[in-house]
Amino acid sequence: MATHDEENRRVYWCRQMDEAYEFMQAVCDDPVEECGEDFADLRLAASEAGVVICFSDTKVVDDFNRIFWLRKSIVEDLVGVAGAMNERGWVLKVEDGYRSVEIQRRLGLTHRTFDVVLQRVTWECRGEIPPPELMWRRMSALIATNAKVGTHVSGTAVDVSVQVLEGGVAGSELDRGGPYLELSERTPMSSPFVSEEAGRNRTAITACLEAHGFVAYPYEFWHYSKGDAYDVRLHGRGGPARYGPVHFDPTVGRMQSVDRPATPLHSMEAIQEGIDRALRKQRPA
């Protein structure tokens, strides 16, 4: 039998995920006028600026390395964020930057994310296996199921953690109520299910990024972006976003707008196959 607290958590999770899905649907319809701004190497820019900043050293998915390139002006702003954090005794850790369409597609179905989302949605359904349509909605909220709403594909978004600056290097991680890619009722930025300290840290980190023009995605405590469709909608500015989803190759610096960016990256059949695969893994040999 579910406790009262667990039921509150479930209700909150469902409400937030439904709101996030509606947000994504609205963003799909928002206009974009790609400005054509080039990309820049965030690692190089941070080194040249002399700021202390960290980067994830894990693969983003399969054998794909993380791509720490973003639009040039956003790199400049993010270096400013890193410097401001250093001044207050923090180190910005960039968990993820630009993602290609293929990376975004694979990320949605990899067991590291899909299986965790499935586990959480099964909990939402009180132990019943969810239909692929519900998994699609939750994946849309947490992973992005097309390039138009996957603002990493625009080169405008970063996933971040923050560490304490200790002796000139990164030390312990600041408590935000869970690690990067925590997928639970603690994931939304304003979750009431984190400690007061974690809530204060989320607020302070967001204020630091907002001071340099970034906007927080309300349904994940690690995702910030600037100049894209999220930014326009969350600030209520109206008009088109400056940046849209693009193909970008850092080895040659070539950029090209994604054709039909609202095309789903995953079919219902692929999501059902993912559910079946995850269930097979759970069965005893």
C-alpha positions in Angstrom: 0.0 0.0 0.0 1.3 3.4 -1.0 2.0 5.9 1.8 0.5 9.4 1.8 4.0 10.8 1.1 4.5 8.5 -1.8 1.1 9.4 -3.3 2.0 13.1 -3.0 5.2 12.4 -4.8 3.4 10.5 -7.5 0.8 13.2 -8.0 3.5 15.9 -8.2 5.6 13.8 -10.7 2.5 13.3 -13.0 1.5 17.0 -12.9 5.0 18.2 -13.7 5.6 15.7 -16.5 2.3 16.6 -18.0 3.2 20.3 -17.9 6.6 19.6 -19.4 4.9 17.7 -22.3 2.6 20.5 -23.0 5.5 22.9 -22.9 7.3 20.8 -25.5 4.2 20.6 -27.7 4.0 24.4 -27.6 7.7 24.8 -28.4 7.2 22.6 -31.5 4.9 25.2 -32.9 7.1 28.2 -32.1 8.9 30.0 -35.0 12.6 29.9 -35.5 14.7 32.2 -37.7 18.2 30.7 -37.7 20.8 33.4 -37.4 23.7 31.3 -38.7 26.0 32.1 -35.8 29.1 29.9 -35.8 30.1 27.5 -33.1 33.1 27.9 -30.8 35.1 25.5 -28.6 34.1 26.0 -25.0 37.2 24.1 -23.7 39.5 26.4 -25.6 37.7 29.5 -24.6 37.7 28.6 -20.9 41.5 27.8 -21.1 42.3 31.1 -22.8 40.2 33.0 -20.2 42.0 31.3 -17.4 38.8 30.2 -15.6 38.5 27.0 -13.6 35.9 24.8 -15.3 35.3 21.1 -15.5 33.9 18.9 -18.2 32.4 15.4 -18.1 34.8 12.7 -19.2 32.1 10.0 -19.9 30.7 9.1 -23.3 27.4 10.7 -24.0 25.9 7.5 -25.5 27.4 4.4 -27.0 30.8 5.4 -28.5 29.9 9.0 -29.0 32.1 11.6 -27.2 30.5 14.6 -25.7 30.8 17.7 -27.9 31.7 20.8 -25.9 31.1 23.3 -28.7 28.3 25.9 -28.6 27.3 29.0 -30.5 30.1 31.5 -30.2 28.3 34.2 -28.2 26.9 31.5 -25.8 30.4 30.2 -25.2 31.5 33.8 -24.3 28.6 34.1 -21.9 29.2 30.6 -20.3 32.9 31.6 -19.7 31.5 34.6 -17.9 29.3 32.3 -15.8 32.3 30.1 -15.0 34.4 33.2 -13.9 31.5 34.5 -11.7 31.3 31.0 -10.1 35.0 31.0 -9.4 34.7 34.3 -7.6 32.2 32.8 -5.2 34.2 29.7 -4.6 32.5 27.4 -7.1 33.5 25.5 -10.2 31.1 25.0 -13.2 31.1 21.5 -14.5 29.7 21.1 -18.0 28.0 17.7 -18.3 26.9 18.1 -21.9 26.9 20.6 -24.7 26.0 20.2 -28.4 24.3 16.9 -29.5 23.9 15.8 -33.0 20.5 14.5 -34.1 21.9 11.0 -34.0 23.2 11.4 -30.5 19.8 12.8 -29.4 18.0 9.8 -31.1 20.3 7.2 -29.5 20.2 8.9 -26.1 16.4 8.4 -25.9 16.6 4.6 -26.3 19.9 3.8 -24.5 19.3 1.6 -21.4 21.0 4.3 -19.2 18.1 6.6 -19.7 15.2 4.6 -21.2 15.3 2.0 -18.5 15.4 4.5 -15.7 12.4 6.5 -17.2 10.5 3.2 -17.7 11.1 2.3 -14.0 9.8 5.7 -12.9 6.8 5.5 -15.2 6.0 2.0 -14.0 6.1 3.4 -10.5 3.7 6.2 -11.7 1.4 3.4 -13.0 1.5 1.7 -9.6 3.5 -1.3 -10.9 1.7 -1.7 -14.2 3.8 -1.6 -17.4 3.1 1.7 -19.2 1.9 1.8 -22.8 4.3 3.2 -25.3 2.2 6.4 -25.7 2.8 7.3 -22.0 6.5 6.5 -22.3 6.6 8.8 -25.3 5.1 11.7 -23.3 7.5 11.2 -20.5 10.5 10.9 -22.8 9.4 14.1 -24.6 9.5 15.8 -21.2 12.9 14.5 -20.1 14.9 13.6 -23.1 13.4 15.4 -26.1 11.9 13.3 -28.9 12.5 15.6 -31.8 15.3 18.0 -32.8 13.1 21.1 -32.6 12.7 20.8 -28.8 16.1 19.2 -28.2 17.9 22.5 -27.7 21.2 20.7 -27.3 20.9 20.2 -31.1 20.8 24.0 -31.5 24.1 24.4 -29.8 22.4 26.6 -27.2 22.0 24.4 -24.2 24.2 23.0 -21.5 23.6 20.5 -18.7 25.6 21.5 -15.7 26.7 20.5 -12.2 28.6 22.8 -9.7 31.5 21.9 -7.5 33.2 23.6 -4.6 36.5 25.4 -5.5 39.1 23.9 -3.2 42.7 25.0 -3.4 42.3 26.1 -7.0 40.7 22.9 -8.2 37.2 21.3 -8.3 36.3 19.6 -5.1 33.0 18.2 -3.7 29.8 18.6 -5.7 27.2 21.2 -4.5 24.0 19.5 -3.2 21.1 20.0 -5.6 19.0 17.1 -4.3 20.4 14.5 -6.6 23.1 13.9 -9.2 23.1 14.9 -12.8 20.3 12.9 -14.6 18.4 12.3 -11.4 15.0 11.2 -12.9 12.4 11.3 -10.2 10.0 13.7 -8.4 13.2 15.6 -7.4 14.1 16.4 -11.0 11.9 19.6 -11.6 13.7 22.7 -10.6 11.2 23.8 -8.0 10.6 20.3 -6.5 9.4 20.4 -2.9 11.0 17.0 -2.3 14.6 18.2 -1.9 16.2 19.7 1.2 16.2 23.4 2.0 20.0 23.5 1.2 19.5 21.8 -2.1 16.7 24.3 -3.0 18.9 27.2 -2.1 21.7 25.9 -4.2 19.4 25.4 -7.2 18.2 29.0 -6.8 21.7 30.4 -6.4 23.1 28.5 -9.4 20.1 29.6 -11.5 20.6 33.2 -10.5 24.3 33.0 -11.6 23.3 31.7 -15.0 20.4 34.1 -15.4 22.7 37.0 -14.8 24.4 36.1 -18.0 21.2 35.6 -20.0 20.5 31.9 -19.6 17.1 30.5 -18.8 16.4 27.4 -16.7 14.3 24.6 -18.1 11.7 24.3 -15.3 11.5 20.5 -15.4 15.2 19.6 -15.0 17.5 21.2 -12.4 20.6 20.9 -14.6 19.5 22.3 -18.1 20.0 25.9 -19.1 19.9 27.5 -22.5 19.9 30.9 -24.3 18.4 32.3 -27.5 16.5 29.3 -28.5 12.8 28.4 -28.5 12.8 27.6 -24.8 14.2 31.0 -24.0 11.6 32.8 -26.1 8.7 30.9 -24.6 9.8 31.0 -21.0 10.5 34.8 -21.2 7.3 35.4 -23.1 9.0 37.6 -25.6 7.2 36.4 -28.7 8.7 36.4 -32.1 11.1 33.8 -33.5 14.0 32.2 -31.7 17.5 33.1 -33.1 18.8 29.6 -33.0 17.4 26.4 -34.3 18.5 22.8 -34.6 21.6 22.3 -36.8 24.0 19.6 -38.0 27.4 20.6 -36.9 30.8 18.9 -37.4 33.5 20.3 -35.1 36.2 18.6 -37.2 35.6 20.9 -40.1 33.4 23.6 -38.5 30.5 23.0 -41.0 27.0 23.8 -39.9 23.6 23.2 -41.6 20.1 23.6 -40.5 18.2 20.4 -39.7 15.5 19.6 -42.3 12.0 18.9 -40.8 13.2 19.3 -37.2 9.8 18.4 -35.7 10.0 14.8 -37.1 9.9 12.3 -34.2 13.2 10.7 -33.4 11.5 7.5 -32.1 8.6 5.5 -33.4 6.0 3.9 -31.1 7.3 0.6 -32.3 10.9 1.4 -31.2 9.6 2.5 -27.8 7.6 -0.7 -27.4 10.7 -2.6 -28.4 12.6 -0.7 -25.7 10.0 -1.7 -23.1 10.1 -5.3 -24.1 13.9 -5.3 -24.0 14.0 -3.8 -20.5 11.4 -6.4 -19.3 13.5 -9.2 -20.7 16.5 -8.0 -18.7 14.5 -8.1 -15.5 13.4 -11.8 -15.9 15.6 -14.4 -14.2 17.9 -16.4 -16.5 
